[in-house]
Amino acid sequence: MADLIDRQAAIDAAVKMFEAWYGGSVLRDREIRARFDVLPSAQPEPLTDKEQRIFLAAMGREEKVCKQVDEECRDCREPYEDSLVRVCHEIARKVKGALWT
């Protein structure tokens, strides 16, 4: 999540751009600020303990299914293709990195 920006800096930049293009107006500044204020935060909300357990249980079930498919398709997969189990592990790793507290 290295691409997060400061909300106030984004508002200030938008106001400056609008002023440069169309001239300043207090009303327009307020409109721009109001539109930015209703945007959701880019910072992910951490999962609760219960949500973590549910996610891990669901991923465990998904991994079992993926393992079956991997075994069934062992001979039909191209050598460069990742296994579905490996993809499940990557998804779990990324979610943990982004949403665990």
C-alpha positions in Angstrom: 0.0 0.0 0.0 2.8 2.4 -0.8 0.5 4.6 -3.0 -1.5 6.2 -0.3 -1.8 10.0 -0.5 -2.6 12.7 2.0 -6.2 13.8 1.6 -5.5 17.5 2.4 -2.6 17.6 -0.1 -4.9 16.2 -2.8 -7.6 18.8 -1.9 -5.0 21.6 -2.1 -3.7 20.3 -5.4 -7.2 20.1 -6.9 -8.1 23.6 -5.7 -4.8 25.0 -7.2 -5.5 23.2 -10.5 -9.0 24.5 -10.7 -7.9 28.0 -9.8 -5.2 27.9 -12.6 -7.7 26.7 -15.2 -10.9 28.6 -14.3 -10.0 31.3 -11.7 -10.6 31.1 -7.9 -13.9 31.0 -6.2 -14.7 30.3 -2.5 -17.8 28.4 -3.5 -15.8 26.2 -5.9 -13.2 25.6 -3.3 -15.9 24.4 -0.9 -17.4 22.2 -3.5 -14.0 20.6 -4.2 -13.3 20.0 -0.5 -16.8 18.6 0.0 -16.3 16.1 -2.8 -12.9 14.9 -1.4 -14.3 14.7 2.1 -16.8 12.0 1.2 -14.2 9.8 -0.5 -13.4 6.6 1.6 -10.0 6.3 3.1 -7.4 4.5 1.0 -6.0 3.0 4.2 -7.4 -0.5 4.5 -9.4 -1.3 7.7 -7.8 -4.2 9.6 -9.7 -7.5 10.0 -11.0 -8.3 13.4 -10.0 -11.6 15.0 -13.3 -13.2 14.0 -12.9 -12.0 10.4 -9.3 -13.4 10.3 -10.5 -16.8 11.5 -13.3 -16.8 8.9 -10.9 -15.8 6.1 -8.4 -18.5 7.1 -11.1 -21.2 7.3 -12.4 -20.2 3.9 -8.9 -20.2 2.4 -8.3 -23.6 4.0 -11.4 -25.0 2.2 -10.4 -23.3 -1.0 -6.9 -24.7 -0.8 -8.3 -28.2 -0.5 -10.4 -27.7 -3.7 -7.4 -26.2 -5.5 -5.2 -29.2 -4.4 -7.8 -31.6 -6.0 -7.9 -29.6 -9.2 -4.1 -29.4 -9.3 -3.8 -33.2 -9.0 -6.5 -33.7 -11.6 -4.9 -31.3 -14.1 -1.3 -32.2 -13.3 -0.7 -33.5 -16.9 -2.8 -30.8 -18.7 -1.0 -27.8 -17.2 1.8 -26.0 -18.9 5.2 -26.2 -17.1 5.3 -22.4 -16.6 1.8 -22.2 -15.0 1.5 -21.8 -11.2 -0.4 -24.4 -9.2 -3.7 -23.2 -7.7 -2.5 -24.0 -4.2 0.5 -21.7 -4.7 -1.9 -19.0 -5.8 -4.0 -19.6 -2.7 -0.9 -19.1 -0.6 -0.1 -15.9 -2.3 -3.6 -14.5 -1.8 -3.5 -15.4 1.9 0.0 -13.8 2.2 -1.2 -10.6 0.5 -4.4 -10.3 2.6 -2.4 -10.9 5.8 0.1 -8.2 4.9 -2.6 -5.7 4.0 -5.3 -6.3 6.6 -3.8 -8.0 9.6 -3.2 -5.7 12.6 
